[in-house]
Amino acid sequence: MPSALLDRLRAREYVLPDYNGRGLLAVPATVLSHFGAHDASDPAPLADLRPELLAGVKVVVVLLADGLGEGQLDRLRAEGHVPFLASVMDRADRGQSAQLLRVTTIFPSTTAAAITTLNTARTPQEHGNIAYFLWLEEFAQVTQMLRWGPGISRRGSYFDDATVDPVAYRRVRSIHGRLRERGVPTFVVEPELFRKEAMTKMHAAEATYVGYILPTTLEVRVRDLLRARPWGDGPAYVYAYWSGIDTAAHQYGPNSPEHDAEASALDNALGRALAGRAPGDVLVLLTADHGHAAIDPDRLIDLEADLELRALLRNPIAGEPRVAFLHTDEPDLVKAHLSRTYGDAFFLFDRDEAIASGLFGRGEPDAVRRRVGEVCAMLGDDRAASIVRIDGAVVHHYGAHGGLTAAEMNIPILAWRA
């Protein structure tokens, strides 16, 4: 659909999400399709994945490297930090049972939305876990959406109260339940501390949870699953998650030695788990939920401390440090204030135009209308905004995401047979 907003975004060289076979959304759609669980309500599978990579596959393993953007992976390969992944990329260059797809993540480019998409094959507009911080009418509070708890504190979930059922707030089904109905067992390999998290209860309850405490133990869990095949000789789906690259990028920056060391740890773990396997009946899909923009914390814009802005808002600020959601009955006054106070730092757009242009995805937009403010204020250079004080403190990061720059939006899908 023609859209003035999309034209404005393209003119600024922002990267738009692809929900039609060349984005993160297509990964779970491919899993559903391969195992015969895909139906007419589902999005398109990966459009460019070579059919021979799927031929004869019994087991699909999706490895999510949180925060590993396409540009970061390319640099890590060029500088020699990821020799195992570089060897797979070399195989892809030669077309030897491997392929590298360069795709986009969802919008906003953030973990809460992307992981829910991977577990449901639905866009943020459909599943409703749209950003890290969201105003939820149900709790009259800005909510941290990974744990479904108060955004102003680091701990606690609404579901710590046993009488509050997280499933009651789930808007869409998980792919794990759908695969199980088709006789395909599924396994989730994640940190042990996520076992009882709200996101797990909502969107992965039907999977067998395989926890680990030390990050490098992911290697052992994945290797043991593929060797032992506790599901027998039939098909299976395995989802495994590595968090450290994202943490390092936030704390030290996506170009830092700390980031590179964490990527090397992931590469070593994957090499130990998978390097000795000849191409067989396992398809591995390594991807990311988003990349990172390098941030100068000294240029942080403290929106939360902007009392004039807050006086114009109906609810507290939410969204992401790279795209703030502003709930207001005075959108023109909000935009005028932001432009007057911060110049051209923010790219401003209206929520309803974003819905109409398909930025948040497809389907019924009621959750977006309730959870995303009338005005969206996005940053695109090396700046981030303070939108929520956590335990009373301003968060200063050296890497951030949520916006539409190439660094945030472009992600790899590295596929290989193992």
CORKACOR-V363387 format. One record per residue. N is the residue number from 1. RES is the residue in three letters. SS is DSSP state (H for helix, E for strand, C for the rest). PHI is phi as a letter, one per 30 degrees, with the letter a starting at -180 (999 if undefined). Layout:
BEGIN
n/res/ss/phi
N/RES/SS/PHI
N/RES/SS/PHI
END
This chain:
BEGIN
n/res/ss/phi
1/MET/C/999
2/PRO/C/e
3/SER/C/b
4/ALA/H/d
5/LEU/H/d
6/LEU/H/d
7/ASP/H/d
8/ARG/H/d
9/LEU/H/d
10/ARG/H/d
11/ALA/H/d
12/ARG/C/c
13/GLU/C/i
14/TYR/C/d
15/VAL/C/c
16/LEU/C/d
17/PRO/C/d
18/ASP/C/c
19/TYR/C/c
20/ASN/C/b
21/GLY/C/j
22/ARG/C/b
23/GLY/E/a
24/LEU/C/e
25/LEU/H/e
26/ALA/H/d
27/VAL/H/d
28/PRO/H/d
29/ALA/H/d
30/THR/H/d
31/VAL/H/d
32/LEU/H/d
33/SER/H/d
34/HIS/H/d
35/PHE/C/c
36/GLY/C/i
37/ALA/C/c
38/HIS/C/d
39/ASP/C/b
40/ALA/C/d
41/SER/C/d
42/ASP/C/d
43/PRO/C/d
44/ALA/C/d
45/PRO/C/d
46/LEU/C/e
47/ALA/C/d
48/ASP/C/c
49/LEU/C/d
50/ARG/C/d
51/PRO/H/e
52/GLU/H/d
53/LEU/H/d
54/LEU/C/c
55/ALA/C/d
56/GLY/C/i
57/VAL/C/d
58/LYS/C/c
59/VAL/E/b
60/VAL/E/c
61/VAL/E/c
62/VAL/E/c
63/LEU/E/c
64/LEU/E/c
65/ALA/E/c
66/ASP/C/e
67/GLY/C/i
68/LEU/C/c
69/GLY/E/d
70/GLU/H/e
71/GLY/H/d
72/GLN/H/d
73/LEU/H/d
74/ASP/H/d
75/ARG/H/d
76/LEU/H/d
77/ARG/H/d
78/ALA/H/d
79/GLU/C/c
80/GLY/C/i
81/HIS/C/d
82/VAL/C/b
83/PRO/H/d
84/PHE/H/d
85/LEU/H/d
86/ALA/H/d
87/SER/H/d
88/VAL/H/d
89/MET/H/d
90/ASP/H/d
91/ARG/H/e
92/ALA/H/d
93/ASP/H/d
94/ARG/H/c
95/GLY/C/i
96/GLN/C/c
97/SER/C/h
98/ALA/E/a
99/GLN/E/a
100/LEU/E/c
101/LEU/E/c
102/ARG/E/c
103/VAL/E/b
104/THR/E/c
105/THR/C/d
106/ILE/C/d
107/PHE/C/b
108/PRO/C/d
109/SER/C/d
110/THR/C/b
111/THR/H/d
112/ALA/H/e
113/ALA/H/d
114/ALA/H/d
115/ILE/H/d
116/THR/H/d
117/THR/H/d
118/LEU/H/d
119/ASN/H/d
120/THR/H/b
121/ALA/C/h
122/ARG/C/b
123/THR/C/d
124/PRO/H/e
125/GLN/H/d
126/GLU/H/d
127/HIS/H/d
128/GLY/C/i
129/ASN/C/d
130/ILE/C/d
131/ALA/C/a
132/TYR/C/d
133/PHE/E/c
134/LEU/E/b
135/TRP/E/d
136/LEU/E/c
137/GLU/C/e
138/GLU/C/e
139/PHE/C/c
140/ALA/C/h
141/GLN/E/a
142/VAL/E/d
143/THR/E/c
144/GLN/E/d
145/MET/C/d
146/LEU/C/d
147/ARG/C/c
148/TRP/C/h
149/GLY/E/b
150/PRO/E/e
151/GLY/C/d
152/ILE/C/d
153/SER/C/b
154/ARG/C/d
155/ARG/C/b
156/GLY/C/j
157/SER/C/b
158/TYR/H/e
159/PHE/H/d
160/ASP/H/d
161/ASP/C/d
162/ALA/C/d
163/THR/C/d
164/VAL/C/c
165/ASP/C/c
166/PRO/H/d
167/VAL/H/d
168/ALA/H/d
169/TYR/H/c
170/ARG/C/d
171/ARG/C/c
172/VAL/C/b
173/ARG/C/d
174/SER/C/c
175/ILE/H/d
176/HIS/H/d
177/GLY/H/d
178/ARG/H/d
179/LEU/H/d
180/ARG/H/e
181/GLU/H/d
182/ARG/C/c
183/GLY/C/i
184/VAL/C/c
185/PRO/E/d
186/THR/E/b
187/PHE/E/b
188/VAL/E/c
189/VAL/E/c
190/GLU/E/b
191/PRO/E/e
192/GLU/H/e
193/LEU/H/d
194/PHE/H/d
195/ARG/C/e
196/LYS/C/c
197/GLU/C/d
198/ALA/H/e
199/MET/H/d
200/THR/H/d
201/LYS/H/d
202/MET/H/d
203/HIS/H/b
204/ALA/C/b
205/ALA/C/d
206/GLU/C/d
207/ALA/C/d
208/THR/E/d
209/TYR/E/d
210/VAL/E/c
211/GLY/E/d
212/TYR/E/b
213/ILE/C/c
214/LEU/C/d
215/PRO/C/e
216/THR/C/d
217/THR/H/d
218/LEU/H/e
219/GLU/H/e
220/VAL/H/d
221/ARG/H/d
222/VAL/H/d
223/ARG/H/d
224/ASP/H/d
225/LEU/H/d
226/LEU/H/d
227/ARG/H/d
228/ALA/H/d
229/ARG/C/h
230/PRO/C/d
231/TRP/C/d
232/GLY/C/j
233/ASP/C/c
234/GLY/C/d
235/PRO/C/d
236/ALA/E/a
237/TYR/E/b
238/VAL/E/b
239/TYR/E/c
240/ALA/E/b
241/TYR/E/b
242/TRP/E/b
243/SER/C/c
244/GLY/H/d
245/ILE/H/d
246/ASP/H/d
247/THR/H/d
248/ALA/H/d
249/ALA/H/d
250/HIS/H/d
251/GLN/H/d
252/TYR/H/b
253/GLY/C/j
254/PRO/C/d
255/ASN/C/c
256/SER/C/d
257/PRO/H/d
258/GLU/H/d
259/HIS/H/e
260/ASP/H/d
261/ALA/H/d
262/GLU/H/d
263/ALA/H/d
264/SER/H/d
265/ALA/H/d
266/LEU/H/d
267/ASP/H/e
268/ASN/H/d
269/ALA/H/d
270/LEU/H/d
271/GLY/H/d
272/ARG/H/d
273/ALA/H/d
274/LEU/H/b
275/ALA/C/d
276/GLY/C/d
277/ARG/C/c
278/ALA/C/d
279/PRO/C/e
280/GLY/C/b
281/ASP/C/c
282/VAL/E/c
283/LEU/E/c
284/VAL/E/c
285/LEU/E/b
286/LEU/E/c
287/THR/E/b
288/ALA/C/b
289/ASP/C/d
290/HIS/C/a
291/GLY/C/c
292/HIS/C/b
293/ALA/E/c
294/ALA/E/d
295/ILE/C/c
296/ASP/C/c
297/PRO/H/d
298/ASP/H/d
299/ARG/H/c
300/LEU/C/e
301/ILE/E/c
302/ASP/E/d
303/LEU/H/d
304/GLU/H/d
305/ALA/H/d
306/ASP/C/d
307/LEU/H/d
308/GLU/H/d
309/LEU/H/d
310/ARG/H/d
311/ALA/H/d
312/LEU/C/c
313/LEU/E/c
314/ARG/C/d
315/ASN/C/b
316/PRO/C/d
317/ILE/C/d
318/ALA/E/b
319/GLY/E/j
320/GLU/E/b
321/PRO/C/e
322/ARG/C/c
323/VAL/E/a
324/ALA/E/d
325/PHE/E/c
326/LEU/E/c
327/HIS/C/d
328/THR/E/a
329/ASP/C/c
330/GLU/C/b
331/PRO/H/d
332/ASP/H/d
333/LEU/H/d
334/VAL/H/d
335/LYS/H/d
336/ALA/H/d
337/HIS/H/d
338/LEU/H/d
339/SER/H/d
340/ARG/H/d
341/THR/H/d
342/TYR/H/c
343/GLY/C/i
344/ASP/C/c
345/ALA/C/d
346/PHE/E/c
347/PHE/E/c
348/LEU/E/c
349/PHE/E/b
350/ASP/E/d
351/ARG/H/e
352/ASP/H/d
353/GLU/H/d
354/ALA/H/d
355/ILE/H/d
356/ALA/H/d
357/SER/C/d
358/GLY/C/i
359/LEU/C/d
360/PHE/C/d
361/GLY/C/j
362/ARG/C/b
363/GLY/C/i
364/GLU/C/d
365/PRO/C/c
366/ASP/H/d
367/ALA/H/d
368/VAL/H/d
369/ARG/H/d
370/ARG/H/d
371/ARG/H/c
372/VAL/C/c
373/GLY/C/d
374/GLU/C/d
375/VAL/E/c
376/CYS/E/c
377/ALA/E/c
378/MET/E/c
379/LEU/E/c
380/GLY/C/b
381/ASP/C/c
382/ASP/C/c
383/ARG/C/c
384/ALA/C/b
385/ALA/E/c
386/SER/E/d
387/ILE/C/c
388/VAL/C/b
389/ARG/C/d
390/ILE/E/c
391/ASP/C/h
392/GLY/C/i
393/ALA/E/c
394/VAL/C/d
395/VAL/C/c
396/HIS/C/c
397/HIS/C/c
398/TYR/C/c
399/GLY/E/b
400/ALA/E/a
401/HIS/C/a
402/GLY/C/k
403/GLY/C/c
404/LEU/C/c
405/THR/C/d
406/ALA/H/e
407/ALA/H/d
408/GLU/H/d
409/MET/H/c
410/ASN/E/d
411/ILE/E/b
412/PRO/E/c
413/ILE/E/b
414/LEU/E/c
415/ALA/E/c
416/TRP/E/a
417/ARG/E/d
418/ALA/C/b
END
